[in-house]
Amino acid sequence: MKRLSIYALLLALAPVLLTSCGDFLEEYSTDQRYCENVDDLEALMIGEGFLGFRKGAIYGQGTMSKSELETTDAQSLYFPWIHVVDDDAEAFLVDYVTEDVGTPYYMLGKLANWNEDPFSSIQNIQWEDKDWTKLYKHIGALNSIIFQAQEITGKDTRTEKVTLLKHVSGEAHFLRAFYYFYLANAYGMPYSEATANTDFCVPLKVSEVIEDKHFKRASCKEVYNQIWADLEAAEKELDGYTPDFTLRVGIGAVKAFKSRVALYMERYQDAIDATDAFKELGYKLTDLRQHDAANSFSNRNSSETIFTTGTYNASFIFINDSTGSWNGDDNRACSFKASSSLMDNFKPTDLRREFFFRNSSKNKAPLPNKYFPQPDDYNFQDMASDIFTLRYAEVLLNRAEALAMLNQTEQARATLQQLREKRLTDAQLADIPTDNEKLVEFIRTERRMELCFEGHRWFDLRRYAVNSRYPLAEDFAITHPAYSYDAVSNTYYHIGDYRLGAFKYDQAAWMMPIPSATITFNEGTLTNLLRQTRTIIKN
């Protein structure tokens, strides 16, 4: 065995990057001489542990090219597909954009329609999924930070340095759990306690030691146990600590994320216990009855925001149909919009319809707008991610669901009412069901509306599918409308639907395939399920 730099994990899990990262694949001694103290570790954490922020102007429908999707720069889009594969989004097509333009629909359309070859454009140009590579790169850095934190413990006994070392190690444990959670839910089977020991997940690597072997998928049980162990470690190291900025990790982030992971594992009492801490942490819901429409609902400085890292992807995916008259894009769309299936849930008295969305300029299509896109602002000083964010509303929803699953009906209803009274003008406790199964379904719908376009819905549908108490119906399906373009009338017309069947019958399409370069490098130790050929179901 030998110890390598923080990038050594790429050798086994991200071989496609070796040509560009070769300078980093040098062998170091076990003291990792470039990180000799806690200040070095914190600098490494800031530089390699957190996600970057993509800055860019939007002046047309072409917001993502093959090269942009394939970049491994931390300042890039992570999981751009996550908003378009579930039942909350559908295609938004107006006028015609030539197929050589990298529009959201052209580049993500096959993902949105669960195609057997999802990572290719409308022109069948292949593009490589880099989320796998980027997250394992971050994990490689975090593995090194955790190891080195142990190595330098006790070397500097000044109180402020001892405290800082605990915080850096705690952040590293949290982020490693955070990233493995996203990898597990993107590329692995959903967690089911009954089958978790045998269900496949993603490769698990938590040591800085590099072994001369190919990697294989760990089980869901192994991966989730590691996630839980990392959160337990972070909880101890960050106990009592709330950072000054939501871009850093504190005890609130650990507790909030722990409540989410506990839901996925059906550890409902653990979820409730994790949310108990928020009685003292000071986070508050935004009251939409008093919210100024000129301000973004979601931002780093909101009283609801607990932690955020990464970019607000929606501004690059849900494009307005009037982006620039100078180039003809003044009534043209080739992107995505919120689905009627989602929008039909919002009552006229639900203020989330006003503050979570905007109508497109020409066709009045609903577009996600929790954080206002600012195409001419390259600073993004208050931008919160729409995927990698924890906020207080989720904490309450996690708590309500866990209470309901434990038949603590009245406590669940009271918790949910705390949220609804800040979102509706006429929220009444009597509107929340008392029947347990109906209550759980009501909470799931509230969760869908409240957390829409924040990276939850796809993962939630996966866990609902295998829930031991109230699983989705076996005939549950998602349909996305399919369109054909008529050049004579310059319009799109509905020709049928793409259909994703229930998880039991269509498992491969409910997870992303591991990138082909990683499959090839590991010589058969990593495999993907075969995805079905997807055809249009005619009207």
C-alpha positions in Angstrom: 0.0 0.0 0.0 1.0 3.6 -0.5 -0.3 7.0 0.3 -0.9 9.6 -2.5 -2.1 13.2 -2.8 -5.7 14.2 -2.3 -6.3 13.4 -6.0 -5.3 9.8 -5.7 -8.9 8.5 -5.6 -9.2 9.7 -9.2 -6.8 6.9 -10.2 -9.5 4.3 -9.4 -12.8 6.2 -9.8 -12.1 8.9 -12.3 -9.5 7.7 -14.7 -10.7 10.0 -17.5 -9.1 13.0 -15.6 -5.6 11.6 -15.3 -4.3 13.5 -18.3 -5.4 16.8 -16.9 -4.6 16.1 -13.3 -1.3 14.3 -13.7 0.7 16.9 -11.9 -1.3 16.2 -8.7 -0.7 12.4 -8.8 2.6 12.6 -7.0 3.4 10.4 -4.1 3.7 12.1 -0.8 4.9 10.9 2.6 2.3 10.2 5.2 2.7 13.6 6.8 1.3 15.2 3.6 4.0 18.0 3.8 1.9 20.5 1.9 -0.6 20.5 4.9 1.4 20.9 8.0 -1.0 22.7 10.2 -4.7 23.4 10.7 -4.6 26.6 8.7 -3.3 24.6 5.7 -6.1 22.1 6.2 -8.7 24.9 6.3 -7.3 26.4 3.1 -7.5 22.9 1.5 -11.1 22.6 2.7 -12.1 25.9 1.2 -10.3 25.2 -2.1 -11.3 21.5 -2.6 -14.0 20.5 -0.1 -16.8 22.9 -1.2 -18.6 23.2 -4.5 -17.8 26.3 -6.6 -20.3 28.8 -8.1 -20.9 29.2 -11.8 -21.2 32.7 -13.0 -22.7 33.5 -16.4 -24.9 35.7 -18.4 -28.0 34.4 -20.1 -28.8 36.2 -23.4 -30.3 33.4 -25.4 -31.5 29.8 -25.4 -28.1 28.3 -25.6 -27.0 28.0 -22.0 -25.1 24.7 -22.0 -22.7 23.2 -24.5 -21.0 19.8 -24.6 -17.8 21.4 -23.3 -19.6 23.1 -20.5 -21.4 20.0 -19.4 -18.1 18.0 -19.5 -16.0 20.5 -17.6 -14.6 19.3 -14.3 -14.2 22.8 -13.0 -15.7 23.1 -9.5 -17.4 26.3 -10.8 -19.8 24.3 -13.0 -23.3 22.8 -12.9 -23.7 19.8 -10.7 -26.6 17.4 -11.5 -28.2 19.6 -14.1 -30.5 16.8 -15.0 -32.1 16.5 -11.5 -34.8 19.1 -12.2 -36.0 17.6 -15.4 -36.3 13.8 -14.8 -39.2 13.9 -12.3 -42.9 14.9 -12.6 -42.3 18.6 -11.7 -40.9 19.7 -15.1 -41.8 19.3 -18.8 -40.6 20.7 -22.1 -41.1 24.3 -23.0 -40.9 24.7 -26.8 -41.8 27.8 -28.8 -40.6 28.7 -32.3 -37.4 26.9 -33.6 -33.8 26.9 -32.4 -31.3 25.2 -34.7 -30.2 21.9 -33.3 -26.5 22.9 -33.2 -27.3 25.3 -30.3 -26.7 23.9 -26.8 -30.2 24.6 -25.4 -31.4 22.9 -22.1 -33.9 20.8 -24.1 -31.4 19.7 -26.7 -28.7 18.8 -24.2 -30.9 17.3 -21.4 -34.0 16.1 -23.3 -32.9 12.5 -23.5 -32.3 12.5 -19.8 -35.7 14.0 -19.2 -37.3 11.3 -21.4 -35.4 8.5 -19.6 -33.7 7.5 -22.9 -31.5 4.3 -23.0 -28.6 6.6 -24.0 -29.3 9.6 -21.7 -26.0 11.5 -22.0 -26.3 12.5 -25.6 -27.8 15.6 -27.3 -30.7 15.8 -29.7 -28.1 15.4 -32.5 -26.8 12.2 -30.8 -23.6 13.8 -29.8 -22.3 12.0 -26.7 -21.3 14.0 -23.6 -19.8 12.5 -20.5 -21.4 12.8 -17.2 -18.9 14.5 -14.9 -20.8 14.7 -11.7 -19.4 11.3 -10.7 -15.9 12.5 -11.2 -16.3 15.9 -9.5 -17.9 14.5 -6.4 -15.3 11.7 -6.0 -12.7 14.4 -6.4 -14.2 16.3 -3.6 -14.4 13.1 -1.5 -10.7 12.4 -2.2 -9.8 15.8 -0.7 -12.0 15.2 2.3 -10.5 11.8 3.0 -7.1 13.5 3.1 -8.3 16.3 5.3 -9.9 13.8 7.8 -6.7 11.8 7.9 -4.4 14.7 8.3 -6.6 16.3 11.0 -6.0 13.1 13.0 -2.3 13.3 12.3 -1.8 16.9 13.5 -4.1 16.6 16.5 -2.3 17.7 19.7 0.6 19.5 17.8 -0.8 22.9 18.4 -2.5 23.3 21.8 -3.6 26.9 21.5 -7.4 27.0 22.2 -8.3 28.7 18.9 -6.3 26.2 16.9 -7.8 23.2 18.7 -11.2 24.6 18.1 -10.5 25.3 14.4 -9.2 21.8 13.9 -12.4 20.3 15.3 -14.5 22.5 13.1 -12.5 21.6 9.9 -12.7 17.9 10.7 -16.4 18.2 11.4 -17.0 20.0 8.1 -15.0 17.3 6.3 -17.1 14.5 7.8 -20.3 16.3 7.0 -19.4 17.1 3.4 -18.2 13.5 2.8 -21.6 12.3 4.0 -23.3 15.0 2.0 -21.6 14.0 -1.3 -22.0 10.2 -0.7 -25.7 10.8 -0.2 -26.0 12.5 -3.6 -23.9 9.8 -5.3 -26.0 7.1 -3.7 -29.3 8.5 -4.8 -28.1 9.4 -8.3 -26.3 6.2 -9.2 -27.5 3.5 -6.7 -30.6 1.7 -5.6 -32.9 3.5 -3.2 -32.4 2.5 0.4 -34.8 -0.2 1.6 -34.0 -1.7 5.0 -35.3 -5.1 3.9 -32.9 -5.4 1.0 -30.2 -2.8 1.8 -27.6 -5.5 2.5 -27.8 -6.7 -1.1 -29.0 -3.7 -3.1 -26.1 -2.1 -4.9 -25.0 1.5 -4.4 -21.8 3.2 -5.3 -18.1 2.5 -4.6 -17.2 3.5 -1.0 -13.7 4.9 -0.3 -13.1 6.7 3.0 -9.4 6.1 3.5 -6.5 8.1 2.2 -4.7 4.8 1.5 -4.8 3.7 -2.1 -5.0 0.0 -2.8 -3.9 -1.6 -6.0 -7.3 -2.9 -7.0 -10.4 -2.1 -9.0 -13.4 -0.7 -7.3 -16.9 -2.3 -7.1 -20.2 -1.1 -5.9 -20.8 -1.2 -2.1 -24.2 -2.2 -0.8 -26.8 0.5 0.2 -26.3 -0.6 3.8 -22.6 0.0 3.7 -22.9 3.4 2.1 -25.7 4.6 4.4 -23.9 3.3 7.5 -20.9 5.3 6.4 -23.0 8.4 5.8 -24.5 8.0 9.3 -21.2 7.5 10.9 -19.8 10.6 9.3 -22.7 12.6 10.5 -22.3 11.3 14.0 -18.6 12.3 13.9 -19.6 15.8 12.6 -22.2 16.2 15.3 -19.6 15.7 18.0 -17.0 17.9 16.3 -19.4 20.8 15.5 -21.5 20.6 18.7 -22.5 24.1 19.7 -21.0 25.7 16.6 -23.0 28.0 14.3 -20.8 29.7 11.6 -21.2 33.3 10.6 -21.8 32.4 7.0 -24.2 29.8 5.5 -21.4 28.8 3.1 -19.7 27.0 6.1 -21.0 24.0 8.0 -22.3 24.2 11.6 -24.3 22.1 13.9 -27.6 23.2 12.3 -26.5 21.7 8.9 -25.5 18.5 10.6 -28.9 18.1 12.4 -30.9 19.1 9.3 -29.1 16.7 7.1 -29.3 14.0 9.7 -33.1 14.3 9.8 -33.2 13.9 6.0 -30.9 10.8 6.0 -33.0 9.3 8.8 -36.1 9.6 6.7 -34.5 7.8 3.8 -33.5 5.0 6.2 -36.9 5.0 7.9 -35.3 5.8 11.2 -38.1 8.0 12.2 -37.3 8.6 15.8 -33.8 9.6 14.8 -35.3 12.1 12.4 -37.4 13.6 15.2 -34.5 13.7 17.6 -32.3 15.5 15.0 -35.0 18.2 14.5 -35.4 18.8 18.3 -32.2 20.9 18.2 -33.9 23.6 16.1 -36.0 24.7 19.1 -32.8 26.5 20.2 -30.9 27.3 17.0 -32.9 30.4 15.9 -33.8 29.6 12.3 -37.1 31.1 11.2 -39.5 30.6 8.3 -40.0 33.4 5.8 -43.6 34.7 6.1 -44.8 35.0 2.6 -47.7 37.1 3.7 -45.2 39.8 4.4 -42.5 39.0 1.9 -41.4 41.7 -0.5 -41.8 40.4 -4.1 -38.8 42.4 -5.1 -36.5 40.1 -3.1 -35.6 36.6 -3.9 -37.2 34.0 -1.7 -34.1 31.8 -1.4 -30.7 33.3 -0.7 -27.7 32.8 1.5 -28.8 35.3 4.0 -32.4 34.1 4.5 -33.5 33.3 8.0 -34.4 29.8 6.6 -31.0 29.0 5.0 -28.9 26.7 7.1 -26.2 25.7 4.6 -25.6 26.1 0.9 -22.8 25.3 -1.6 -22.8 25.4 -5.4 -24.7 27.1 -8.1 -28.4 28.0 -8.7 -28.8 25.7 -11.7 -32.4 26.6 -12.6 -31.4 29.9 -14.2 -29.5 27.8 -16.9 -32.3 25.3 -17.4 -35.7 27.1 -17.2 -35.1 29.9 -19.7 -37.4 32.8 -20.3 -39.0 32.9 -23.8 -37.8 36.5 -24.2 -34.0 36.7 -23.8 -32.9 39.0 -26.5 -34.8 40.6 -29.4 -31.4 41.4 -31.1 -30.9 37.7 -31.9 -34.5 36.7 -32.4 -35.0 35.2 -29.0 -38.0 37.5 -28.1 -40.6 34.7 -28.4 -38.6 31.5 -28.5 -38.0 28.7 -26.0 -36.1 25.4 -26.1 -35.9 24.6 -22.4 -38.1 23.5 -19.6 -41.0 24.8 -17.4 -42.8 23.7 -14.3 -45.3 20.9 -15.1 -49.1 21.2 -14.9 -48.9 18.2 -12.6 -47.0 20.3 -10.1 -48.8 23.6 -10.6 -52.2 22.1 -10.2 -51.4 21.5 -6.5 -51.2 25.2 -5.6 -54.5 26.8 -4.4 -55.3 30.4 -5.3 -54.5 31.3 -1.7 -51.1 29.6 -1.7 -48.5 32.4 -1.9 -45.8 30.0 -3.1 -47.3 30.2 -6.6 -46.4 33.9 -6.6 -43.0 33.8 -4.8 -41.6 30.5 -6.1 -42.3 31.1 -9.8 -42.5 33.7 -12.5 -44.4 33.6 -15.7 -42.4 33.7 -18.9 -42.7 37.0 -20.8 -44.6 35.9 -23.9 -46.3 32.6 -23.2 -46.9 32.9 -19.4 -45.3 29.5 -18.8 -44.4 28.9 -15.1 -40.7 29.0 -14.5 -38.9 28.3 -11.1 -37.8 31.6 -9.6 -36.9 31.0 -5.9 -33.6 32.8 -6.5 -33.9 35.6 -9.1 -31.5 35.0 -12.0 -29.3 38.0 -12.5 -27.7 37.5 -15.9 -25.7 40.8 -15.9 -24.5 40.3 -12.3 -21.3 38.4 -12.1 -21.0 38.7 -8.3 -23.9 36.6 -7.1 -23.2 37.7 -3.6 -26.3 36.2 -2.1 -26.9 33.2 -4.4 -28.0 29.9 -2.8 -27.8 26.6 -4.6 -31.1 25.0 -5.7 -29.7 21.5 -5.1 -27.1 21.6 -2.3 -29.0 23.7 0.2 -30.5 22.9 3.6 -33.2 25.2 4.9 -35.6 25.2 7.9 -38.7 24.4 5.9 -37.3 21.0 5.1 -36.5 20.4 8.8 -40.2 20.9 9.6 -41.3 18.7 6.7 -38.9 16.0 7.8 -40.2 16.2 11.3 -43.9 16.1 10.3 -43.3 13.1 8.1 -41.4 11.2 10.8 -44.1 12.0 13.4 -46.8 10.8 11.0 -45.0 7.6 10.2 -44.9 6.9 14.0 -48.6 7.6 14.3 -48.1 10.8 16.2 -50.8 12.4 14.2 -51.6 15.5 16.1 -47.9 16.5 16.6 -47.4 15.9 12.8 -50.4 18.1 11.9 -49.2 20.9 14.3 -45.7 20.8 12.9 -47.0 21.0 9.3 -49.3 23.9 10.3 -46.3 25.9 11.3 -45.2 25.8 7.7 -48.5 26.3 6.1 -49.5 29.4 8.1 -46.4 31.1 6.6 -47.3 30.1 3.0 -51.1 30.4 2.6 -53.4 33.3 3.4 -56.1 30.9 4.7 -54.1 28.0 6.3 -56.4 26.1 8.7 -55.4 23.2 10.9 -58.7 21.6 10.0 -57.6 21.3 6.3 -54.8 18.8 7.4 -56.1 15.2 7.4 -56.4 13.2 10.6 -56.4 9.8 8.9 -52.8 8.5 9.0 -52.4 7.4 5.4 -54.1 10.5 4.0 -51.9 12.6 6.3 -48.7 11.1 5.0 -49.9 11.7 1.4 -50.8 15.3 2.3 -47.3 15.8 3.8 -45.7 14.4 0.6 -47.7 16.8 -1.5 -46.7 19.7 0.8 -43.1 18.6 0.5 -43.4 18.5 -3.3 -44.8 22.1 -3.4 -42.4 23.6 -0.8 -39.2 21.9 -2.0 -39.9 21.9 -5.7 -36.8 22.5 -7.9 -34.4 22.1 -4.9 -33.2 18.6 -5.9 -35.7 16.7 -3.7 -38.5 15.3 -5.8 -36.6 12.7 -7.8 -34.9 11.3 -4.7 -38.2 11.4 -2.8 -40.0 9.4 -5.5 -37.3 6.8 -5.3 -37.6 6.4 -1.5 -41.4 6.5 -1.7 -41.3 3.6 -4.1 -39.6 1.3 -1.5 -41.2 2.7 1.6 -42.2 -0.2 3.9 -45.4 1.4 5.1 -46.9 3.5 2.3 -45.1 2.7 -1.0 -46.1 4.3 -4.2 -48.7 2.3 -6.1 -47.3 -0.3 -8.5 -49.0 1.4 -11.4 -47.3 4.8 -10.5 -45.8 6.4 -13.6 -44.4 9.7 -14.8 -45.3 11.0 -18.2 -43.6 13.7 -20.1 -45.3 15.1 -23.3 -43.5 14.5 -26.6 -43.7 17.1 -29.4 -43.0 17.3 -33.1 -42.1 20.5 -34.9 -44.0 21.6 -38.0 -41.9 23.9 -40.1 -44.8 25.2 -42.2 -46.7 26.6 -39.2 -43.6 27.1 -37.1 -45.2 25.4 -34.1 -44.8 22.3 -31.9 -47.7 19.9 -31.5 -48.2 17.2 -29.0 -47.8 13.7 -30.5 -47.9 11.5 -27.4 -46.0 10.9 -24.2 -42.8 9.4 -22.8 -43.6 7.2 -19.9 -41.4 6.1 -16.9 -43.0 3.1 -15.2 -42.9 2.3 -11.5 -39.6 1.6 -9.9 -40.3 -2.1 -9.6 -40.7 -2.5 -13.4 -38.3 0.2 -14.7 -35.4 0.2 -12.2 -32.5 1.1 -14.5 -34.2 4.4 -15.6 -34.6 5.4 -11.9 -30.8 5.9 -11.5 -28.1 7.3 -13.6 -25.5 5.0 -15.3 -22.0 5.1 -14.0 -19.8 6.9 -16.7 -18.5 4.6 -19.4 -14.8 5.6 -18.8 -15.1 4.5 -15.2 -16.7 1.2 -16.3 -13.9 0.5 -18.8 -11.1 1.4 -16.4 -12.4 -1.0 -13.7 -12.6 -3.9 -16.1 -15.9 -5.3 -15.2 -16.0 -4.8 -11.5 -18.5 -1.9 -12.0 -21.6 -2.4 -14.1 -24.9 -0.7 -14.9 -28.4 -2.1 -15.3 -29.5 -2.1 -18.9 -31.9 0.7 -19.6 -35.1 0.1 -21.6 -35.6 1.5 -25.1 -38.0 4.4 -24.6 -40.6 5.0 -27.3 -43.4 7.5 -27.6 -46.8 6.4 -26.5 -49.0 7.9 -29.2 -52.1 10.0 -28.4 
